[in-house]
Amino acid sequence: MTRLPEDIVALIDALQPGENLAVTRDGHSIATISSTVDMLQGVIVDRGTPEEADDQPPIDYDSVTVVATAMKLSAAARMSLSTQLGADYVVLDMHAAPATADVLLAPPGSPQLIASLRSMFPKARVIVTEIEDHELGVDYHGPVRRLLNAGADAYLPATSVPRLARQLDYTLTHGLQLTGGVATPLEIAPTTEPPDPDDG
């Protein structure tokens, strides 16, 4: 039996769920090695061989909210997100998630990318996120984050002028209430918004 070199073994061990390692010779791909490990609520679940998978009942996701991630996140980052969300959630790489996932987290991208992801997970609420967590090695910047880092205080995705007025008033009032009269930069948008009188 031939043993793989230690550096190759280390690369394979470092593969995250849904990641692949391409093996090339003279610039041409000759093989692909895929991760066979899934993350479920902080527990590593080995997929095993296809024969073993046929013997095991499918995982029941009916009792939890399945969050699929379309960005590369380490097992530690997905575990941290799952832990923060609580026991009613499970966070999976999109390649390991069922097509019936409830939520799909996606990095900023083209409309075509979002449409493609939407077709892969037709029942999911697609949520675009810009995230930066140096401790967990996550860095997905986008245009909004770049604007905020450049000095913008808030980002308001309003769909109409009246809605913009409500959002702007809420953002300014909310910021002043928190700081006692001195506004500080807010995140991309307030977590809540005043009720829309047109909706009721």
Helices and strands as residue ranges (DSSP letters): H 6-13, E 20-25, E 28-34, E 37-40, E 43-46, H 50-55, E 65-69, H 75-85, E 89-93, E 103-106, H 111-120, E 125-128, E 131-133, E 138-140, H 143-149, H 161-179
